[in-house]
Amino acid sequence: MNFKKITLYGSGLIGTGWLTQLLICDGFDVTVYDIKEDILEKCRKNTLNNLSLFVKEGVFSEEEAENRLNKVHFTTDKTKALEEADFIQENVPENLELKHSVLADIESVCRPDAAICSSTSALDLGEIVADAVHPERVVAGHPYHPVYLLPLIEMIPCEKTDPKYIQAVYDFYKSIRKEPVVLKKSCPGYIGTRLMTTLYRECVHMVTDGVCTMEDIETAFCYGPGMRYALLGPNTVLQLAGGEHGLIGVLLGGMGDSGSNTMATLANWTVYPEETYPYFEHCQEEMDKVLANRDDLHGHNNDEIAAFRDRGLIQLLKQHGKL
Ligand SMILES: NC(=O)c1ccc[n+]([C@@H]2O[C@H](COP(=O)([O-])OP(=O)(O)OC[C@H]3O[C@@H](n4cnc5c(N)ncnc54)[C@H](O)[C@@H]3O)[C@@H](O)[C@H]2O)c1
């Protein structure tokens, strides 16, 4: 399977992100479907805006960005969008009933051998394909926002998925410079969101327990572990920490006791308990102060902070040899 005709089904935040990525890589015949013309127009504008980041970096010229975008077919006609596609990435809102009806719509029109991927963040693929005619060709392909700057795609098959499609989708994602990881089985939050959830639970715990402020957490994370984690995974961080003994040296050696002592005091809540309610009551107020205290370079509001993040992500992509 060599996917060249790509259809993006749903053109909101994530559909627009996928489109940007496809245009950065070029060479695909791309169709974007959504339910209304004005939504497609917004997608078009936002894509051009996303591409301008790469124009600034000299990856391609402004004219080239416009040329690539002009070749994309934007349509509200489902049949036209789907009938020739060999790869469909579905990006409609996260609602199981909607995913069911959209998958039925897609299957009623697309070729019987087309691969269908869902951008779902949390739904179980087995449930999404419960009524599918060809469940063997459907895979969850969960991106991270911004899709065109974060390479990770978590691929989640289910027991009905044909390994041939898993491999073909994996190869396709690789070919558009993504870093797919195929989970061995589904679990809530997949890998990335589980790690983030664990981290955030402990942030709430430390603030509630009076260890530090929200601002301290921002500083400690961004200038400490966060900097390393942008370049190395948790296992590799420990591999280096273990020096000549490597990862096993850390796990069995000196850090063992302090690791256990720390673990014994971590939050293990399965729901946020009553003592954290004041945190949730006041966290936005506190966050507004944190935002006001940031320096101008790092940005004070969502737009400025996102621009700061995107400039940094471009540098990281280069460091990782991905741009
Ligand atoms: N927002 C994120 O950070 C993020 C990250 C990864 C994955 N996801 C997942 O991606 C999917 C899309 O999320 P989003 O944030 O782009 O949502 P969004 O609301 O920004 O976009 C959804 C798009 O789907 C369109 N749509 C709605 N009903 C439709 C239908 N019946 N047919 C075709 N199009 C329809 C909407 O018009 C809209 O353009 C969800 O499954 C979500 O869980 C989101």
The ligand as an SDF file (V2000), in Angstrom:
LIG
                    3D

 44 48  0  0  0  0  0  0  0  0999 V2000
   -7.5800   19.3440   20.2530 N   0  0  0  0  0  0  0  0  0  0  0  0
   -6.5260   18.5840   20.5230 C   0  0  0  0  0  0  0  0  0  0  0  0
   -5.5390   19.0110   21.1400 O   0  0  0  0  0  0  0  0  0  0  0  0
   -6.4980   17.1560   20.0260 C   0  0  0  0  0  0  0  0  0  0  0  0
   -5.2740   16.4650   20.0220 C   0  0  0  0  0  0  0  0  0  0  0  0
   -5.2340   15.1710   19.4740 C   0  0  0  0  0  0  0  0  0  0  0  0
   -6.3790   14.5700   19.0090 C   0  0  0  0  0  0  0  0  0  0  0  0
   -7.5660   15.2510   19.0530 N   0  0  0  0  0  0  0  0  0  0  0  0
   -8.7510   14.5670   18.5210 C   0  0  0  0  0  0  0  0  0  0  0  0
   -8.9550   15.0120   17.1870 O   0  0  0  0  0  0  0  0  0  0  0  0
  -10.3640   15.0000   16.8820 C   0  0  0  0  0  0  0  0  0  0  0  0
  -10.7780   16.3820   16.4090 C   0  0  0  0  0  0  0  0  0  0  0  0
  -10.4980   17.3110   17.4310 O   0  0  0  0  0  0  0  0  0  0  0  0
  -10.3670   18.8900   17.1150 P   0  0  0  0  0  0  0  0  0  0  0  0
   -9.7330   19.4830   18.3230 O   0  0  0  0  0  0  0  0  0  0  0  0
   -9.7660   19.1190   15.7860 O   0  0  0  0  0  0  0  0  0  0  0  0
  -11.9080   19.3150   17.0620 O   0  0  0  0  0  0  0  0  0  0  0  0
  -12.5160   20.6110   16.3550 P   0  0  0  0  0  0  0  0  0  0  0  0
  -13.8090   20.8540   17.0110 O   0  0  0  0  0  0  0  0  0  0  0  0
  -11.5140   21.7070   16.2850 O   0  0  0  0  0  0  0  0  0  0  0  0
  -12.7760   20.1170   14.8440 O   0  0  0  0  0  0  0  0  0  0  0  0
  -13.7250   19.1740   14.5160 C   0  0  0  0  0  0  0  0  0  0  0  0
  -14.1350   19.3900   13.0770 C   0  0  0  0  0  0  0  0  0  0  0  0
  -15.0080   18.3470   12.6860 O   0  0  0  0  0  0  0  0  0  0  0  0
  -16.0560   18.9380   11.9210 C   0  0  0  0  0  0  0  0  0  0  0  0
  -17.2410   18.0740   11.9720 N   0  0  0  0  0  0  0  0  0  0  0  0
  -18.1850   17.9900   12.9220 C   0  0  0  0  0  0  0  0  0  0  0  0
  -19.1180   17.0660   12.5730 N   0  0  0  0  0  0  0  0  0  0  0  0
  -18.7290   16.5670   11.3960 C   0  0  0  0  0  0  0  0  0  0  0  0
  -19.2760   15.6050   10.5270 C   0  0  0  0  0  0  0  0  0  0  0  0
  -20.3830   14.9630   10.8260 N   0  0  0  0  0  0  0  0  0  0  0  0
  -18.6090   15.3590    9.3960 N   0  0  0  0  0  0  0  0  0  0  0  0
  -17.4530   15.9940    9.0890 C   0  0  0  0  0  0  0  0  0  0  0  0
  -16.8990   16.9320    9.8780 N   0  0  0  0  0  0  0  0  0  0  0  0
  -17.5410   17.2000   11.0150 C   0  0  0  0  0  0  0  0  0  0  0  0
  -16.3010   20.2870   12.5410 C   0  0  0  0  0  0  0  0  0  0  0  0
  -16.9640   21.1460   11.6350 O   0  0  0  0  0  0  0  0  0  0  0  0
  -14.8770   20.7260   12.8620 C   0  0  0  0  0  0  0  0  0  0  0  0
  -14.3010   21.4270   11.7890 O   0  0  0  0  0  0  0  0  0  0  0  0
  -11.0660   14.5480   18.1510 C   0  0  0  0  0  0  0  0  0  0  0  0
  -11.2740   13.1670   18.1090 O   0  0  0  0  0  0  0  0  0  0  0  0
  -10.0480   14.8670   19.2380 C   0  0  0  0  0  0  0  0  0  0  0  0
  -10.1810   14.0450   20.3830 O   0  0  0  0  0  0  0  0  0  0  0  0
   -7.6550   16.5310   19.5280 C   0  0  0  0  0  0  0  0  0  0  0  0
  1  2  1  0
  2  3  2  0
  2  4  1  0
  4  5  1  0
  4 44  2  0
  5  6  2  0
  6  7  1  0
  7  8  2  0
  8  9  1  0
  8 44  1  0
  9 10  1  0
  9 42  1  0
 10 11  1  0
 11 12  1  0
 11 40  1  0
 12 13  1  0
 13 14  1  0
 14 15  2  0
 14 16  1  0
 14 17  1  0
 17 18  1  0
 18 19  2  0
 18 20  1  0
 18 21  1  0
 21 22  1  0
 22 23  1  0
 23 24  1  0
 23 38  1  0
 24 25  1  0
 25 26  1  0
 25 36  1  0
 26 27  1  0
 26 35  1  0
 27 28  2  0
 28 29  1  0
 29 30  1  0
 29 35  2  0
 30 31  1  0
 30 32  2  0
 32 33  1  0
 33 34  2  0
 34 35  1  0
 36 37  1  0
 36 38  1  0
 38 39  1  0
 40 41  1  0
 40 42  1  0
 42 43  1  0
M  CHG  2   8   1  16  -1
M  END
$$$$
